[in-house]
Amino acid sequence: MDWTRKDLLDLQSLSAEEILTVLDTARQFKAVGERKIKKVPALRGKTVVNLFVEPSTRTRISFELAEQRLSADCINFTAEASSLRKGETLADTARNLEALNADFIVIRHKAAGAPHLLGRVLNAHVVNAGDGAHEHPTQGLLDLFTIREKKGSFEGLRVTILGDILYSRVARSDIWGLQKLGARVTLCGPPTLVPPVFTELGCRVTPRLEEAIADADVINLLRIQHERQRKGMFPGLGEYTSLFGINQERLRMTKPDAIIMHPGPINRGVEVDSEVADGERSVILEQVTNGLAIRMAVLYLLNGGHVPPAEVN
């Protein structure tokens, strides 16, 4: 199908066909990354501003590398040294960047809905690189891409997301994407972080780890954020690990072909042991590689994407 959206703001609003278009396009760009010459001219002459108002390492570097491989000019915006510190609004900052002929704004912000605001006020393409506890659509897409590589079809696939669901933008993007493509999603973790309200999204919710992982084809582990523990969401990291951490003993309770995923950064020894994170059933580093292809595909499609990426040279 043809891609007609100006922005990528979330997965909730995308159709299954649009999601599959991104995944199919990313497959071609992953092949480009395996060539000796990894650069293509798809965004030559375009300017991308990485407007990261919230700290990031993996996502920012992945976007920057994707932009460079597409031959775009990229600028990294540092909020700490900007007029945002002087009281300028986010919309005014973005309008000024657009006035400098920015074609794309890639934004990460702690406020849910910030990318949607920019999408309404800018003519430039806006890409959501994570907004508060709302969504992280490119992470959701790279998770879907990785799952399809390993499992083929989504129809009837059982995916368990384990950990801090309440505050996770990754979980929300994964839930929307997986269910649109036919997967069955189970959420597991402390009841304070996995409230029953998530059943309204069509998910199975359980606080019992053994039940959540027994029939899972995919287990996606989410980072336990230390600041949540200080807010009393659960008694302590040690208790969380004893009840929900994935180690070799618990891995043996899963299906032999179940894969282990994690969006990073990993708290080793908390949500997962190093032996599992680095084991043969882990696809964590493959997720990072696939993220580059997904972000190239997203930028390419938003720019028009008239030429199949396999034919771009």
N, C-alpha and C positions, 0 to 999 in steps of 0.2 A: 504494500500500500504506500501511497505518497504521504510524506510527513508534512503537516500543515501548521503545526503549532509554532508560535513565536518563542515560547519559553518552555523550560522544564522546571516545574515548581513542585511536583509531587507525583506519586504513583496512584493516589486515590482517584484522580480525574482521568487517568489514561485508560484506554480500552486494552483488552488482551491483544488485539491486533497491533496497536501502537507499541506495546511492550515487546512483542515478538519482532517487530521491525527493528527496534534498537538492538535486540540480541542478535539478529541475523546480520546486521551491519557490523556489529562489534566482532563477529566471527571473522569477517574479512579484514578488519583492522588488526586483529590478533595475528593473522598471517603476515601482514605488513611488518609487524614487530619482530618476526622471525627471519626477515630478509637481512642481507648484508647491509643494504642501504635502507634505513628504517624511516626515512623522512618522505612525506608526500606533500604536494603543493596545494592541498584542498582549501586551506585558509590563508593562502599567500595574500598579503595586502590587508588582512583583517587585524584588528587590535582587540585583545582580550584583557580586561582588568580583573585580577583576582582580589576581590574586596572581602578580605577575611577579617571581620571585626571580632571574631572569637578565635582562640588559639587552635592551630591545627598543624600537623606535620604530614601524615600520610596523604590526606585528601588534597592539601594544597600542592604538595610536590607532584602528586599524580596528575592533577589538572595542569600544572605548569609544564610537565613533560609532554602531556597530550597535546597541548597548544603548540609547543615547539616542534613536535613531530608532524603536525599539520601545517607547519611553516607560518604560523601566526606570530605577530608581535605581541608579547605578553608583558604586563606590568603588574608587579605585586604591590598591593596597597597595604600600608602599615597603619592601623588605626591609632596606635599610640603616638605617632608623629603627625597626625592629621588634624584638620579643623573640627573633626568630631569631638576632640578633647576640649574644644573651645565653645561647644554648644551648637554647632551646625547640625541640622537634621540629617538623617540618613538619606532622605529623598533629595535634599539639596546637594549633598555630597555626590550622589549618583548622577544627578542632572549635570553637575559640573564635569564629571568624568565623560558623560555622553557628549557634552559640548566640545570636548577635546577629541571627538570622533571615535570614541570607543564603540566597537560593534557588539561586544559581549560583556556582560557583567556576571562574574561568578561570585556568588555571595554566600558566606557563612556568617550567621548571626545568632546570638543567644535568644533573641525574641522570635517566638513562633509567628509566622506570617510576614516577616520582613521581606523575603523574596517576592511574595505576592504583591506587596505594596509597590516594590520597584517595577514589577511586571505591568502594573496599571499606569505608572507615570512615565515609563521610558519607552522609547522606540527601539532601543537596543535589546538584543536577546538577553534574557535573564536565566541563569542556571542556579538552582538551589543546591548549595554544597553542605546543607545542614542548617535547620532553623529550630533552635530551642529543642523542646521535646516533641516537635511536630513530625517532621519527615527528613529523610536523607535519601533522596531518590536515586542518586547514582550508586550509593552503597547497596540499596535494594536491587538495582539492576545488575550489579556485578555479582551479587549473591545468586540471583536467578540464573545468570549466565553460567556460573560455576556449577550450580546444581544441574542445569541442563547438560553441560559437558559430561558430568559424572553419571547421571541417571537417565538421560534421554528425554523422557516424557514427564510432565507434571501431573497428568491426570491420575488421581488416586494416590499420589505420592504423600507419604506421611512425614511432616517436618515438625520437629520440636524446637521451640525457641526457649532457651533456659537462662534465667537471670533477672536483671532489672528491666522489666517490661514497662513499668509505669513511666519511667523517665527516658525511655529509649526511642529516639527518632528512627534508629535502624529497625527496631521491631515493627514499628508502624508501617514503614515502607515495605518491609518483607511481608507482613500480613496482607496488605493490599495486593501486592504483586503475586504472591503465591496463590491466593484464593481466586484471583481473576483467571489464573492459568490452570486451575483445577486441583491444586494441592489441598491437603487437609492439614490444618495447623493446630498444634497443641502448645500451650503456654504453661511454663512451670517455673516456680520460684517461691520465695516467702510470700504469704498472703498479702503483706503490706506492699509488696512490689508487683504482685500479679493479682489485682482485685478482680472479683467475679464479673465486673462490668464488661470485661473484654469478651465475654460470651456473646455480647450484642453485636460484635464484629464477625460472628460465626466461628469463633475459635473454641476448642476444648480447653478448659482451664483446670489444672490440678496442682496441688502442693506436694504431691507424692512423686519423687524423682523416678523411682523404679517403674511406676506406671507410665510416666511420660517418655521414657527412653526405650522401653521394652520393644515396641513395634515401630520405632522411628527409622526411616530411611536416611534422614538428615538430622543432625543435632547441631544447632547454631547457638553457641555460647556467647552471652553478652557480658561485657565488663561490669564488674561490681565497682561502682564509684565510691571511693573512700568517704567522700563528703556525705553520702547518704547514711553511712553508718553513724556519723556524728549526729545526724538528725534523728536517730533512734528508729530507723526503718527496720532494723533487725539488731539483735544483741551484739554481734561482733563478727569480724571476718572469720575467726576460727569456727564459730558455730555455723556460719554460712557454708564454709568448706566441708564441714562434717556432714551437712545435710544435702548440699547441692553440688559440691565440687566433683568434677569428672576426673577419676584416676583409673589406673589399669583394672582394678577390681570391678569398678562400675562399667568400664568399657566392655568387659566380658559379659555383662548383662544385656548388651545391645545386639542387634542383628550383625552378623559377621561382615556385611558389606555396608553398614551404616558409615557415613562420613562425618567428620568433625569440622565445624566451621567456627570462625571468630572474626569479628570486624576489626579487632585491635583497638588500642594497645592491650596486650594480654597482662593480666595480673597472675603471673605464674605462681602456682601453689595456692591460689584462691579459687577461681572458677575452673581452672584446669591445671593438672600436673604437667611439668615439662615433658615427661615421657610420652604423654598423650598428644600434647601440642606439637611435638616434633616427630610423632610416629607416622607410620605408613598410611593410616586412615585419615590423617589431617590434611586438609586442603587450604590451610590458612595462607600460605605463601602464594598459592595459585590464585587465591582471591585478589591479592595485591596485583599480580600480573594482569589478571582479567579486568581489574579496575581501570587500568590504562587504556585498554581496548574499548571499554564501555564509554569512557569520557571522550575519547576520540570520536566514537560513533555519535554521541549526543551532540557535540559541537558541529560535526559534519552535517547531521540531519537538520539542526536548527538553521544552518547556513543555506539550506536548500537541498543539498545532497542529491543533485540531479544525476550525477555520474555514479554508477555502481563503484564502491570503493575498491573492488578487485581490479577495476580498469584504470584507477588513478595511478599515475607513475611519475 
